[in-house]
């Protein structure tokens, strides 16, 4: 859900920028257009990579749950955050 929302917002802003440039209220140089296109491609690739990684992690957790093994999202040691003290020392 998060990658789709990020991509939707990013592409909407990009389309609006191009529409403003097309109808004359904004002037984009060739470098800015190329930069915007490359940035969009990077955003798409990042979104796809994040989605594939998340899907694999969820599949690993499902496999671990069905086999009865501890369902850790990674093969590394399970790290937990310690409790914070209620007060800061003075």
NORKA-V587285 format. One record per pair of residues at least 6 apart in sequence whose C-alpha atoms are under 7 Angstrom apart, sorted by the first residue. I is the first residue (numbers start at 1). GAP is how many residues later the second one is. Records with the same first field share a line. If there is no record, write none. Layout:
I: GAP / GAP
This chain:
3: 44
7: 36 / 37
20: 6
21: 6 / 7
57: 16
60: 13
61: 10 / 11 / 12
64: 6 / 7
65: 6
